[in-house]
Amino acid sequence: MIKKLIWSLIVAAIIIASLYLYRQYNRKPADLVDIKPAFIVAASNLVSEFETDEAAANKKFLGKVIQVNGVLASAGYSQDTLVNIILGDGLHRVGCQFDKRHTTGLGKFQEMNTITVKGICTGYLMDVELNRCVIVK
């Protein structure tokens, strides 16, 4: 009787653990539309902070949700779907890779217009990089 109870508890624990692991493995990243940004900054100011002191800027911005506004330098499309944009007008700019869930139906963007995006800062290479970006309306 006790052996059956113990085996039943073990099987139940395995099933619960398996369901939990399955849900965690298939979990989607958080949608940035509803997340409040840690910083709201102009593209030129963001780039200048990284150019001035990259270590301090990494400590401040890296891995955080940032809302950036700036002049649209270029936009990249794949089959009429927005993939990435470049903000800024200097040598170093802000590169934004878009979240695929929020690119359908956006249409084409005009260069030299001001645009605001929100994304997660992933560092500074030649440009400041933001991933999983969404357009802020």
N, C-alpha and C positions, 0 to 999 in steps of 0.2 A: 504494500500500500504506500509506504513512504518512498520506495524506489520510483513508483509511478509518478508521485507528486514531484520528486526531484527532477526526473526526466522531463516532465511537463514544463516545469519552470525553466530548465535549460533550453528546451526547444522554443519556448516563448521568448526568452532573452535573445536567442540567436535570430529569431524572426524580427524582433523589434530593432536590434542592432543592424540587421541587413537593410531594413526599410530606412532607417536613419542615414546609413552610409549611402544608399542609393539616392536619396533626396539631396544630400550634400554634394555628391559627385555631379549631379545634374542641375545644380542650382545655377541660375543666371545671375550675372552681376547686377548690382543695384542700378535702377534707372535714374540718371542724373537730372531729369526734368524736375523731379520733386525734391531734390537735395539742395539745401541752402549752401551757397559757396562760402568757403573760408575767407577768401579775398576777392575783392572787385578791383580790377586794375586795368589801366590802358596798356595796349600792346607795347608801346614804346617804353613805358616805365618798367614793365616786366623784363624786357630785353636788357635795359640798362642796369637793372639790379643784378642780372646774371653776368653781364660784362664786367661790372665793377667788382663784385665779390661772389664768385660762383659757389664757394663753400657755404657762405651765409645764406645765399638765395636757395640753395638746395635744402638747407635746414628749415627754411621758412616755407617753401612752396612744394617740395617734392612729396608726391603721394596725396596731395590735398586737392579738393575741388576748387577751381579758380574760374571766375567769370572775367573774361577779357573782351574789351571792345577796341576796335581799330579799323584801319582802312583795309579793304579787301584788295590784296595784291594779285592773287590768282586763285582759281578754283579748279579742282580736278574732278572729272566725271568719268564714270564707267557705265556705259549703256544708259545714259541720261539719268543716272543716280549719282548724287553728290558723294564723293569719297573723302576728299580732303580740301582744305583751304589754307592759304598763307595770309597772315595779317601783318601789316607793318609796311614801312617804306624805306628802311635802311638796309645796310648790308646783312645784319642778322635780324630775323623776324620770328614770328610765332607760327608754328606749323600745327594744324588741327586735324586729327584723324577722326572721322565721324562714326558714331554708333549707327550700325546698319538699320536698327529698328526705327530711327527717326529721320531717314533720308528720303523716303518715298514721298512724292508730292511736293517737294520743296521748289522745284523749278530751277531756272538758271539765275545766277546772281551776277549783277553788274560789277565789274572791277571799279575801284576807286570809290565805292560806296562804303559807308561806315556800317559795321556789322558787329553784333555781340554774340559770343559763344561761351559755353560753360563746359569745362572738361577737367580731367585729372592730369596734373603736371607730372611728366615722367622724366624730366631732366633737360639738359642743355647740350646739344651737339653743335651743329652749325646754327641751328635755330632752337628756340625754346619749344619743346614738344608737349602737346596736350593730346590725350587719347580719350576715346568714348565721348566725343564732343556732341553737344546738342545746340541748336540755335535758340537764343533767348529772344523772345518776342516782346 
